[in-house]
Amino acid sequence: MNGARRAAVIGHPVAHSRSPALFAALARSSGITLRYEAVDVHPDALEGVLASWRTDSVFVGCNVTIPHKEAALALAGDVQPAARACGAANVLTRRGDTLEADNTDVAGVEVALAQHGVALRGARVAILGAGGAARAVAEAARRNGAARIAVAARDAARARATARDFDAELCALDAVPAADVYVNATPIGMQGRPQRSLLPLDAPQSAAVFDLVYVPEETPFVLDARARGMRAITGTAMFLAQAAATFEIWFGVRFTPTEMRDALSAFDTLRVTANAAEMTPS
């Protein structure tokens, strides 16, 4: 591809995102000149920012994270089936002068769980959270034949809407039913340890625990599950899977899960080396 292209990840906050590092590595290995930035967009500014990008000839698209996934869908000109099914978009792609909404989080959930031997078919799935990420988990559970989906969140209105849209059971955060798979689809765990664990005290030891938060990788939710002897899945697997799907949408280049992890590891090694060099007295 000739000439530099632009892309971004948008959220509020978004400084924690590792997407710029990963997409830089993927572009470099593909011979694509890409400037990919993390852009903190306040919800009140979202419509204006997307409007400016819609007519930017070098703009490819953007990844969308908390809290913009549902709003991004509403502001898109075209909507792909996966985004429509879960009512949220985590990818916007510029097509001419319009933005097309898609959702690679759904496939990301499926890939991450499958990589760790967790089947959704016939499973009882408890989702903590009710935003765009939670809706992607609910859609993955629904289309893979989960036996029961339960939704719990602090925002009662959003929890009711998510439960209604996915024929799920609505429950309180302190009354989450026994499940085979517990998923943290909230931002809790990004900074510090919550006052109390999101994982129910009576969660079966045989259950799998999946945290969509990937920075830090070892979240309180994951550490709590491991301390109880439960199988824990970090958010990195889903992060890499949805990013691979996004890169393929934008550039038609496909990466395997191993190649994705190697790309992120290579960047982390370079970053650590650079930081060490900066701290070494000359």
Backbone as numpy.savetxt, mean C-alpha at the origin, in Angstrom:
# Nx Ny Nz CAx CAy CAz Cx Cy Cz
13.25 4.70 -23.80 12.40 5.89 -23.80 13.28 7.13 -23.80
13.08 8.01 -24.76 13.90 9.21 -24.87 13.34 10.31 -23.99
14.24 11.08 -23.36 13.81 12.22 -22.57 13.41 11.82 -21.16
13.55 12.79 -20.25 13.21 12.54 -18.85 11.70 12.56 -18.66
11.22 11.67 -17.80 9.81 11.64 -17.42 9.69 11.97 -15.95
8.49 12.36 -15.53 8.25 12.70 -14.13 7.16 11.80 -13.57
7.31 11.45 -12.29 6.29 10.70 -11.58 6.42 11.06 -10.10
5.47 10.60 -9.30 5.49 10.97 -7.89 4.69 9.98 -7.07
4.88 10.07 -5.77 3.97 9.45 -4.82 3.40 10.60 -3.99
2.08 10.61 -3.83 1.44 11.69 -3.08 0.74 11.12 -1.85
0.82 11.88 -0.78 0.18 11.49 0.47 0.27 12.65 1.45
-0.21 12.43 2.67 -0.14 13.46 3.70 -0.26 12.77 5.05
0.90 12.40 5.67 2.28 12.70 5.28 2.79 11.69 4.25
4.01 11.95 3.72 4.55 11.05 2.72 6.08 10.93 2.80
6.69 11.63 3.76 8.15 11.63 3.86 8.71 10.23 4.14
7.89 9.35 4.74 8.35 8.00 5.07 8.48 7.09 3.85
7.88 7.48 2.74 7.77 6.58 1.58 9.13 6.18 1.02
9.26 4.90 0.68 10.47 4.41 0.02 10.26 4.28 -1.49
9.11 4.74 -1.96 8.83 4.65 -3.40 9.85 5.40 -4.25
10.28 6.62 -3.87 11.29 7.30 -4.71 12.56 6.47 -4.87
13.01 5.84 -3.80 14.22 5.01 -3.87 14.00 3.81 -4.78
12.87 3.14 -4.62 12.60 1.95 -5.40 12.42 2.27 -6.89
11.64 3.29 -7.19 11.40 3.63 -8.59 12.66 4.16 -9.27
13.52 4.83 -8.51 14.80 5.27 -9.08 15.64 4.06 -9.48
15.65 3.04 -8.63 16.42 1.84 -8.93 15.84 1.09 -10.12
14.51 0.98 -10.18 13.86 0.28 -11.29 14.09 1.00 -12.61
13.97 2.33 -12.59 14.18 3.11 -13.80 15.62 2.98 -14.29
16.56 3.04 -13.35 17.97 2.94 -13.72 18.25 1.59 -14.36
17.71 0.52 -13.80 17.98 -0.82 -14.35 17.27 -1.03 -15.68
16.25 -0.21 -15.97 15.50 -0.35 -17.23 15.97 0.62 -18.30
16.93 1.49 -17.96 17.41 2.48 -18.91 16.42 3.60 -19.16
15.57 3.86 -18.16 14.55 4.91 -18.27 14.99 6.11 -17.45
14.92 7.29 -18.03 15.24 8.51 -17.30 13.97 9.01 -16.62
13.95 8.89 -15.30 12.74 9.19 -14.54 13.08 10.02 -13.31
12.35 11.11 -13.11 12.45 11.89 -11.87 11.19 11.60 -11.06
11.38 10.90 -9.96 10.26 10.45 -9.14 10.39 11.08 -7.76
9.36 11.79 -7.32 9.43 12.53 -6.07 8.33 12.12 -5.11
8.57 12.32 -3.82 7.53 12.21 -2.80 6.98 13.61 -2.59
5.68 13.79 -2.81 5.07 15.11 -2.73 3.98 15.08 -1.66
4.18 15.85 -0.60 3.18 15.96 0.46 2.08 16.90 -0.02
0.88 16.36 -0.16 -0.25 17.13 -0.67 -1.35 17.16 0.39
-1.68 18.35 0.86 -2.79 18.49 1.79 -4.08 18.14 1.06
-5.04 17.50 1.74 -6.30 17.14 1.07 -6.97 18.30 0.34
-6.87 19.50 0.89 -7.50 20.67 0.25 -6.82 21.03 -1.07
-5.58 20.59 -1.26 -4.82 20.95 -2.46 -4.81 19.84 -3.51
-5.40 18.70 -3.19 -5.30 17.54 -4.08 -5.85 17.82 -5.48
-7.03 18.37 -5.57 -7.65 18.60 -6.87 -6.79 19.50 -7.75
-6.22 20.56 -7.17 -5.40 21.48 -7.93 -4.10 20.85 -8.41
-3.48 20.04 -7.54 -2.23 19.38 -7.91 -2.47 18.41 -9.07
-3.52 17.62 -8.98 -3.81 16.67 -10.05 -4.18 17.37 -11.35
-4.86 18.49 -11.24 -5.22 19.25 -12.44 -3.98 19.75 -13.17
-2.96 20.17 -12.41 -1.73 20.66 -13.04 -0.95 19.53 -13.70
-0.98 18.35 -13.10 -0.26 17.22 -13.67 -0.97 16.64 -14.89
-2.26 16.82 -14.94 -3.05 16.24 -16.03 -2.60 16.75 -17.39
-2.09 17.96 -17.44 -1.68 18.57 -18.72 -0.16 18.71 -18.84
0.58 18.06 -17.95 2.03 18.10 -17.98 2.53 16.99 -18.92
3.12 17.36 -20.04 3.47 16.38 -21.07 4.53 15.38 -20.65
5.35 15.69 -19.63 6.37 14.75 -19.19 5.95 13.94 -17.97
4.75 14.22 -17.47 4.26 13.54 -16.28 3.66 12.18 -16.67
4.15 11.13 -16.03 3.69 9.77 -16.33 2.49 9.41 -15.46
2.63 9.64 -14.16 1.56 9.28 -13.23 2.05 9.39 -11.80
1.20 8.95 -10.88 1.59 9.01 -9.47 1.01 7.84 -8.70
1.76 7.42 -7.70 1.23 6.50 -6.70 0.50 7.33 -5.66
-0.50 6.75 -5.06 -1.36 7.47 -4.12 -1.39 6.72 -2.80
-1.11 7.42 -1.71 -1.16 6.79 -0.40 -2.05 7.60 0.53
-2.08 7.22 1.79 -2.95 7.84 2.80 -2.80 9.35 2.79
-3.88 10.15 2.80 -5.29 9.75 2.89 -6.06 9.96 1.58
-5.38 9.86 0.44 -5.96 10.32 -0.83 -6.56 9.25 -1.73
-6.55 7.99 -1.33 -6.91 6.93 -2.27 -8.36 7.02 -2.77
-9.27 7.34 -1.89 -10.67 7.44 -2.31 -10.92 8.73 -3.08
-10.32 9.83 -2.65 -10.48 11.10 -3.36 -9.86 11.04 -4.74
-8.73 10.37 -4.87 -8.07 10.25 -6.17 -8.95 9.53 -7.17
-9.68 8.54 -6.70 -10.61 7.82 -7.58 -11.68 8.77 -8.09
-12.23 9.58 -7.19 -13.30 10.50 -7.57 -12.83 11.56 -8.56
-11.55 11.91 -8.52 -11.02 12.97 -9.37 -10.48 12.45 -10.71
-10.45 11.15 -10.88 -9.92 10.57 -12.12 -10.93 10.67 -13.25
-10.40 10.73 -14.47 -11.28 10.78 -15.63 -11.75 9.40 -16.06
-10.86 8.41 -15.97 -11.19 7.02 -16.31 -10.85 6.14 -15.12
-11.58 5.04 -14.97 -11.39 4.16 -13.82 -11.30 2.71 -14.29
-10.23 2.03 -13.90 -10.05 0.62 -14.20 -10.88 -0.24 -13.24
-11.23 -1.46 -13.65 -12.10 -2.31 -12.83 -11.65 -2.53 -11.39
-10.34 -2.74 -11.18 -9.86 -3.01 -9.82 -10.11 -1.82 -8.90
-9.89 -0.60 -9.41 -10.13 0.60 -8.61 -11.62 0.78 -8.35
-12.43 0.52 -9.37 -13.87 0.67 -9.20 -14.41 -0.34 -8.18
-13.88 -1.56 -8.22 -14.37 -2.61 -7.33 -14.11 -2.29 -5.87
-12.96 -1.69 -5.57 -12.66 -1.41 -4.16 -12.91 0.04 -3.77
-13.32 0.87 -4.73 -13.67 2.25 -4.38 -12.50 3.10 -3.97
-11.31 2.77 -4.46 -10.11 3.53 -4.10 -9.04 3.31 -5.17
-8.19 4.31 -5.35 -7.11 4.21 -6.33 -5.77 4.44 -5.64
-4.79 3.60 -5.96 -3.44 3.85 -5.46 -2.49 4.19 -6.60
-3.02 4.21 -7.83 -2.23 4.57 -9.00 -3.06 5.46 -9.93
-2.46 6.57 -10.35 -3.05 7.41 -11.39 -2.06 7.47 -12.55
-2.55 7.27 -13.76 -1.71 7.28 -14.96 -2.25 8.33 -15.93
-1.36 9.18 -16.42 -1.82 10.20 -17.37 -1.98 9.56 -18.75
-3.17 9.68 -19.30 -3.49 9.22 -20.65 -3.98 10.44 -21.42
-3.11 11.03 -22.22 -3.48 12.28 -22.89 -3.64 13.37 -21.86
-4.82 13.97 -21.81 -5.08 15.03 -20.82 -6.02 14.56 -19.73
-6.06 13.26 -19.49 -6.89 12.75 -18.41 -6.07 11.82 -17.52
-6.56 11.57 -16.33 -5.89 10.67 -15.40 -6.73 9.41 -15.24
-6.09 8.27 -15.40 -6.76 6.98 -15.27 -6.45 6.38 -13.90
-7.48 5.99 -13.18 -7.32 5.42 -11.84 -7.24 3.90 -11.91
-6.33 3.34 -11.14 -6.22 1.89 -11.04 -5.89 1.53 -9.59
-5.95 0.26 -9.28 -5.61 -0.18 -7.93 -4.74 -1.43 -8.00
-3.47 -1.28 -7.69 -2.55 -2.41 -7.65 -2.38 -2.94 -6.23
-3.02 -2.29 -5.26 -2.98 -2.77 -3.88 -3.67 -4.12 -3.76
-4.76 -4.32 -4.51 -5.50 -5.58 -4.41 -4.59 -6.75 -4.79
-3.94 -6.64 -5.95 -3.00 -7.68 -6.37 -1.82 -7.77 -5.40
-1.41 -6.64 -4.84 -0.32 -6.63 -3.87 -0.64 -7.45 -2.65
-1.86 -7.33 -2.16 -2.31 -8.13 -1.01 -2.27 -9.62 -1.36
-2.80 -9.95 -2.53 -2.86 -11.35 -2.95 -1.46 -11.95 -3.08
-0.57 -11.20 -3.71 0.80 -11.70 -3.93 1.53 -11.86 -2.61
1.43 -10.87 -1.74 2.14 -10.92 -0.45 1.68 -12.11 0.38
0.38 -12.34 0.46 -0.13 -13.45 1.26 0.25 -14.79 0.63
0.14 -14.87 -0.70 0.49 -16.13 -1.39 1.96 -16.47 -1.19
2.83 -15.45 -1.21 4.26 -15.69 -1.01 4.55 -16.30 0.36
3.66 -16.05 1.30 3.86 -16.57 2.67 2.92 -17.73 2.98
2.32 -18.29 1.93 1.50 -19.48 2.11 0.18 -19.26 2.80
-0.36 -18.04 2.73 -1.63 -17.74 3.38 -2.73 -17.70 2.32
-3.73 -18.55 2.47 -4.84 -18.62 1.53 -6.02 -17.80 2.04
-6.63 -17.03 1.15 -7.82 -16.26 1.51 -9.10 -17.09 1.36
-9.09 -18.05 0.45 -10.29 -18.85 0.22 -10.68 -19.61 1.49
-11.91 -19.39 1.92 -12.41 -20.05 3.11 -11.92 -19.48 4.42
-11.13 -18.40 4.37 -10.55 -17.83 5.59 -11.46 -16.79 6.23
-11.32 -16.65 7.52 -11.96 -15.56 8.25 -10.94 -14.41 8.30
-11.31 -13.27 7.73 -10.38 -12.15 7.61 -10.87 -10.97 8.44
-10.03 -10.48 9.32 -10.35 -9.31 10.14 -9.48 -8.15 9.68
-10.12 -7.06 9.26 -9.40 -5.89 8.74 -9.52 -4.75 9.73
-8.39 -4.23 10.17 -8.34 -3.11 11.08 -8.08 -1.86 10.27
-9.08 -0.99 10.16 -9.00 0.19 9.31 -10.13 0.16 8.30
-10.42 1.34 7.71 -11.54 1.41 6.77 -11.27 2.36 5.61
-10.00 2.73 5.41 -9.65 3.63 4.32 -9.40 2.88 3.02
-8.68 3.53 2.11 -8.42 2.93 0.81 -7.67 1.62 0.87
-6.67 1.52 1.75 -5.91 0.28 1.87 -6.79 -0.84 2.41
-7.63 -0.53 3.38 -8.55 -1.53 3.94 -9.51 -2.04 2.88
-9.98 -1.14 2.02 -10.90 -1.53 0.97 -10.23 -2.47 -0.04
-8.94 -2.25 -0.30 -8.21 -3.15 -1.19 -8.10 -4.54 -0.58
-7.85 -4.61 0.73 -7.79 -5.90 1.41 -9.15 -6.59 1.35
-10.21 -5.82 1.58 -11.55 -6.38 1.54 -11.89 -6.92 0.16
-11.49 -6.20 -0.88 -11.74 -6.66 -2.24 -10.95 -7.93 -2.54
-9.69 -7.99 -2.09 -8.88 -9.20 -2.29 -9.52 -10.38 -1.58
-10.01 -10.15 -0.36 -10.66 -11.23 0.40 -11.95 -11.67 -0.28
-12.73 -10.71 -0.74 -14.02 -11.03 -1.38 -13.83 -11.83 -2.67
-12.92 -11.36 -3.53 -12.79 -12.02 -4.83 -12.03 -13.34 -4.76
-11.40 -13.61 -3.61 -10.72 -14.89 -3.42 -11.51 -15.84 -2.53
-12.75 -15.51 -2.25 -13.62 -16.45 -1.56 -13.42 -16.58 -0.07
-13.12 -15.49 0.62 -13.02 -15.54 2.08 -14.36 -15.94 2.68
-14.32 -16.71 3.75 -15.55 -17.17 4.39 -16.25 -16.04 5.14
-15.46 -15.14 5.71 -16.04 -14.02 6.47 -15.05 -12.87 6.47
-15.57 -11.66 6.33 -14.76 -10.46 6.40 -15.32 -9.59 7.53
-14.47 -9.19 8.45 -14.87 -8.29 9.53 -14.06 -7.01 9.41
-14.70 -5.87 9.67 -14.06 -4.57 9.56 -14.22 -3.81 10.88
-13.11 -3.27 11.37 -13.14 -2.45 12.59 -12.27 -1.22 12.38
-12.76 -0.05 12.78 -11.99 1.18 12.61 -12.47 2.23 13.59
-11.60 3.20 13.86 -11.96 4.30 14.77 -13.02 5.20 14.14
-12.97 5.38 12.82 -13.95 6.21 12.13 -15.18 5.35 11.84
-16.21 5.53 12.66 -17.40 4.67 12.58 -18.09 4.77 11.23
-18.18 5.98 10.67 -18.88 6.16 9.40 -18.15 5.44 8.26
-16.83 5.57 8.22 -16.07 4.89 7.17 -16.11 3.38 7.36
-16.08 2.94 8.60 -16.15 1.50 8.87 -17.49 0.94 8.39
-18.58 1.66 8.67 -19.90 1.21 8.22 -19.95 1.13 6.69
-19.39 2.15 6.03 -19.42 2.18 4.56 -18.62 1.03 3.97
-17.44 0.76 4.54 -16.61 -0.33 4.03 -17.29 -1.68 4.27
-17.85 -1.86 5.46 -18.55 -3.11 5.76 -19.73 -3.31 4.81
-20.46 -2.25 4.55 -21.62 -2.33 3.65 -21.19 -2.69 2.23
-20.16 -2.03 1.74 -19.74 -2.21 0.35 -19.16 -3.61 0.08
-18.67 -4.26 1.11 -18.03 -5.57 0.90 -18.75 -6.70 1.63
-20.00 -6.46 2.02 -20.79 -7.48 2.72 -20.02 -8.04 3.91
-19.38 -7.12 4.64 -18.55 -7.53 5.78 -19.28 -7.28 7.09
-18.77 -7.92 8.11 -19.29 -7.73 9.46 -18.65 -6.50 10.08
-19.45 -5.62 10.64 -18.93 -4.42 11.30 -18.73 -4.73 12.77
-17.55 -4.38 13.29 -17.29 -4.63 14.71 -16.45 -3.50 15.30
-16.39 -3.44 16.60 -15.59 -2.44 17.29 -14.15 -2.91 17.39
-13.22 -1.96 17.51 -11.81 -2.32 17.62 -11.50 -3.18 18.84
-12.31 -3.03 19.89 -12.08 -3.83 21.09 -12.95 -5.10 21.11
-13.57 -5.40 19.96 -14.40 -6.61 19.88 -14.24 -7.29 18.52
-13.00 -7.37 18.06 -12.72 -8.01 16.77 -12.86 -9.53 16.94
-13.64 -10.18 16.08 -13.86 -11.62 16.24 -12.63 -12.44 15.88
-12.64 -13.69 16.30 -11.55 -14.60 15.97 -11.42 -14.71 14.45
-10.19 -14.74 13.96 -9.96 -14.77 12.52 -8.77 -15.64 12.19
-8.66 -15.97 10.89 -7.51 -16.72 10.40 -6.43 -15.78 9.89
-6.86 -14.56 9.50 -5.93 -13.55 9.00 -6.32 -12.20 9.60
-5.39 -11.55 10.28 -5.61 -10.20 10.82 -4.76 -9.23 10.01
-5.36 -8.16 9.53 -4.64 -7.20 8.69 -4.72 -5.81 9.30
-3.56 -5.19 9.53 -3.53 -3.79 9.95 -3.48 -2.92 8.71
-4.59 -2.24 8.43 -4.67 -1.34 7.28 -4.79 0.10 7.74
-4.25 0.38 8.92 -4.20 1.74 9.45 -2.74 2.21 9.42
-2.49 3.52 9.57 -1.11 4.00 9.64 -0.47 3.80 11.01
-1.21 3.23 11.95 -0.67 3.02 13.30 0.53 2.09 13.22
1.62 2.53 13.80 2.86 1.75 13.77 3.95 2.43 12.98
3.58 3.48 12.21 4.61 4.21 11.46 5.55 4.94 12.39
5.01 5.46 13.48 5.82 6.22 14.43 5.50 5.76 15.84
6.50 5.18 16.51 6.33 4.81 17.91 5.41 3.62 18.09
5.18 3.27 19.33 4.34 2.13 19.69 3.00 2.63 20.19
1.88 2.08 19.68 0.57 2.50 20.16 0.39 2.15 21.63
-0.57 2.83 22.28 -0.80 2.60 23.70 -1.23 1.17 23.97
-1.99 0.60 23.04 -2.37 -0.80 23.20 -2.28 -1.48 21.84
-2.11 -2.79 21.87 -1.96 -3.54 20.64 -3.27 -3.56 19.86
-3.17 -3.47 18.54 -4.34 -3.61 17.69 -4.76 -5.07 17.58
-3.87 -5.97 17.90 -4.17 -7.40 17.79 -4.96 -7.85 19.01
-6.12 -8.45 18.81 -6.94 -8.89 19.96 -6.18 -9.84 20.87
-6.42 -9.73 22.15 -5.74 -10.59 23.12 -6.04 -12.06 22.89
-7.27 -12.35 22.39 -7.66 -13.74 22.20 -7.47 -14.22 20.76
-6.63 -13.53 19.98 -6.38 -13.95 18.61 -5.76 -15.35 18.60
-6.27 -16.27 17.78 -5.73 -17.64 17.75 -4.26 -17.64 17.35
-3.48 -18.44 18.01 -2.05 -18.51 17.70 -1.80 -19.03 16.28
-2.77 -19.74 15.74 -2.63 -20.30 14.39 -2.87 -19.27 13.30
-3.35 -18.09 13.66 -3.68 -17.07 12.67 -2.44 -16.42 12.08
-2.60 -15.86 10.88 -1.54 -15.07 10.25 -1.83 -13.60 10.49
-0.79 -12.82 10.67 -0.90 -11.39 10.93 -0.15 -10.64 9.84
-0.82 -9.67 9.23 -0.27 -8.95 8.07 -0.39 -7.46 8.33
0.74 -6.75 8.34 0.73 -5.30 8.54 1.06 -4.63 7.21
0.20 -3.74 6.75 0.45 -3.05 5.49 1.49 -1.94 5.64
1.74 -1.49 6.87 2.79 -0.51 7.12 4.14 -1.18 6.83
5.00 -0.51 6.08 6.30 -1.11 5.74 7.48 -0.27 6.21
7.22 0.89 6.81 8.28 1.71 7.41 7.81 2.12 8.80
8.37 1.52 9.86 9.44 0.51 9.85 8.89 -0.86 9.44
9.77 -1.72 9.00 9.32 -3.05 8.59 8.85 -3.86 9.79
9.58 -3.75 10.89 9.21 -4.48 12.10 8.31 -3.58 12.95
7.03 -3.55 12.64 6.07 -2.70 13.35 5.67 -3.33 14.68
5.08 -2.54 15.57 4.57 -3.12 16.82 3.57 -4.26 16.58
2.75 -4.15 15.53 1.78 -5.18 15.19 2.49 -6.49 14.85
3.53 -6.40 14.05 4.31 -7.57 13.65 5.06 -8.15 14.86
5.69 -7.28 15.65 6.45 -7.75 16.81 5.54 -8.42 17.84
4.33 -7.87 18.03 3.37 -8.45 18.96 2.98 -9.85 18.50
2.72 -9.99 17.20 2.33 -11.30 16.66 3.46 -12.32 16.86
4.68 -11.92 16.57 5.81 -12.85 16.71 6.02 -13.24 18.17
5.81 -12.29 19.06 5.98 -12.59 20.48 4.96 -13.63 20.95
3.83 -13.69 20.27 2.79 -14.67 20.62 2.95 -15.98 19.84
4.00 -16.07 19.04 4.22 -17.29 18.27 3.38 -17.39 17.02
2.85 -16.26 16.54 2.01 -16.26 15.36 2.84 -15.98 14.10
2.31 -16.34 12.97 2.98 -16.07 11.69 2.74 -14.60 11.34
3.82 -13.86 11.09 3.71 -12.42 10.81 4.28 -12.09 9.44
3.57 -11.25 8.72 3.97 -10.82 7.38 4.13 -9.31 7.39
5.29 -8.84 6.99 5.53 -7.40 6.98 4.95 -6.77 5.71
4.85 -5.44 5.72 4.28 -4.73 4.59 5.19 -4.63 3.38
6.46 -5.01 3.52 7.39 -4.87 2.39 6.95 -5.71 1.20
6.43 -6.91 1.44 6.02 -7.78 0.34 4.93 -7.12 -0.50
3.95 -6.51 0.15 2.88 -5.84 -0.60 3.40 -4.59 -1.28
4.26 -3.84 -0.59 4.84 -2.63 -1.17 5.55 -2.94 -2.49
6.34 -3.99 -2.50 7.08 -4.36 -3.70 6.14 -4.86 -4.80
5.13 -5.64 -4.43 4.21 -6.19 -5.42 3.40 -5.11 -6.12
2.88 -4.17 -5.34 2.07 -3.12 -5.96 2.95 -2.17 -6.79
4.20 -1.96 -6.36 5.11 -1.11 -7.13 5.47 -1.75 -8.46
5.68 -3.06 -8.45 6.00 -3.77 -9.69 4.85 -3.65 -10.68
3.62 -3.76 -10.19 2.45 -3.64 -11.06 2.33 -2.22 -11.61
2.65 -1.23 -10.79 2.61 0.16 -11.23 3.63 0.42 -12.33
4.85 -0.06 -12.12 5.91 0.16 -13.10 5.54 -0.48 -14.44
4.90 -1.64 -14.38 4.48 -2.29 -15.62 3.39 -1.49 -16.33
2.46 -0.92 -15.57 1.41 -0.08 -16.17 2.04 1.11 -16.88
3.00 1.76 -16.24 3.57 2.99 -16.78 4.54 2.73 -17.93
5.36 1.69 -17.82 6.45 1.52 -18.77 6.45 0.19 -19.51
5.55 -0.72 -19.17 5.51 -2.01 -19.84 6.65 -2.92 -19.48
7.35 -2.64 -18.39 8.49 -3.45 -17.95 8.07 -4.26 -16.73
8.32 -5.55 -16.77 7.90 -6.44 -15.69 9.11 -6.91 -14.87
8.97 -6.88 -13.55 10.01 -7.35 -12.65 9.46 -8.50 -11.80
10.31 -9.47 -11.50 9.92 -10.55 -10.61 10.01 -10.07 -9.16
9.36 -10.77 -8.21 9.48 -10.39 -6.79 10.93 -10.35 -6.32
11.75 -11.29 -6.79 13.17 -11.30 -6.40 13.89 -10.07 -6.93
13.62 -9.71 -8.18 14.25 -8.53 -8.76 13.82 -7.26 -8.04
12.57 -7.22 -7.60 12.08 -6.05 -6.87 12.80 -5.91 -5.53
12.92 -7.01 -4.82 13.59 -6.96 -3.52 15.07 -6.63 -3.68
15.70 -7.17 -4.73 17.11 -6.87 -4.98 17.31 -5.39 -5.29
16.36 -4.80 -6.04 16.47 -3.38 -6.39 16.40 -2.51 -5.14
15.48 -2.84 -4.24 15.37 -2.07 -3.00 16.58 -2.29 -2.10
17.07 -3.52 -2.03 18.24 -3.82 -1.20 19.48 -3.10 -1.72
19.60 -3.06 -3.05 20.76 -2.38 -3.65 20.76 -0.90 -3.30
19.59 -0.28 -3.34 19.52 1.14 -2.99 19.84 1.34 -1.51
19.32 0.47 -0.66 19.58 0.59 0.78 21.07 0.46 1.07
21.75 -0.44 0.34 23.20 -0.61 0.52 23.95 0.65 0.13
23.55 1.25 -1.00 24.17 2.49 -1.45 23.95 3.61 -0.45
22.72 3.67 0.10 22.40 4.73 1.06 23.22 4.60 2.33
23.33 3.36 2.84 24.11 3.14 4.05 25.57 3.49 3.82
26.11 3.10 2.65 27.50 3.41 2.32 27.73 4.90 2.22
26.77 5.61 1.58 26.90 7.06 1.44 26.83 7.74 2.80
25.93 7.29 3.66 25.80 7.89 4.99 27.06 7.69 5.80
27.65 6.48 5.67 28.89 6.19 6.41 30.02 7.09 5.92
30.08 7.30 4.61 31.13 8.16 4.05 30.99 9.59 4.53
29.73 10.05 4.66 29.50 11.42 5.12 29.93 11.59 6.58
29.85 10.50 7.37 30.17 10.61 8.78 31.65 10.35 9.06
32.39 9.93 8.03 33.81 9.64 8.23 34.63 10.92 8.13
35.40 11.27 9.17 36.20 12.49 9.12 37.20 12.43 7.97
37.40 13.55 7.29 38.36 13.59 6.17 39.74 13.91 6.69
